[in-house]
């Protein structure tokens, strides 16, 4: 595991994730859980079975005994989305004390998509013709170059760094140390590994997932089985499933009569699609 420390997992065009330090492993989870059994309690579960039991029944405290400290280089717009996970300790590169670097994220053509018509916060699967896509990508690069030149000019005029930085776009790269326990890391990964998560943050989640998988392989397997690749059903969805078991297809009319709203209907169909593929 020591070989992982400092290893760079490349993300996007200029970013990365590095594991700086960690505390604990699968054994730490088991040790913490068995303390609560009390003196004289027999160890009736194998370690793997215990970890899976804890995950399955959402006994989360033992997972908090494992911690990871990451060094991450990422675009500012990704950082602002990421920081919404308020369960970590963060120390970010300061544009007040240091000059911002001339490094900006430029999306590749395959990830340049049009706005989704059904999801207000996401992109669709529809892209652009190559010529138009290249023109858009060039405009991103030109904007970054021009803004950084203006930033440098402001610094040369003596403008304070904390003010001059406001001309820089959110594609500018920043860096931070991000320390989090395993329970909250799993929560982060459950949301950011999802296919609906924004691509630019998902690649960072994939890098951290690869690291966690090597440090806590048993816990990560349980996470995949009981959280990442599982589905939670609401009361109305369970009523729909009960009706379906009586040989009724899940039509929109049926789901609407039960009380599922339009968006809930589509989410429910996504959950059960695995049974029909």
Secondary structure, 3 states (H helix, E strand, C coil): CHHHECCEEEECCCEEEEEEEEECCHHHHHHHHHHCCCCCCCCCCCHHHHHHHHHHCCCCHHHHHCEEEEEEEEEHHHHHHHCCCCCCEEEECCCCCCCCCCCECCCCHHHCCCECCCCCCCECCCCCCHHHHHHHHHHHHHHHHHHHHHHHHHHHCCCCHHHHHHHCCCCEEEEEEEEEEHHHHHHHHHHHCCCCCCHHHHHHHHHHHHHHHHHCHHHHHHHHHHHHCCCCCCHHHHHHHHHHCCCCCCCHHHHHHHCCCHHHHHHHHHHHHHHHC
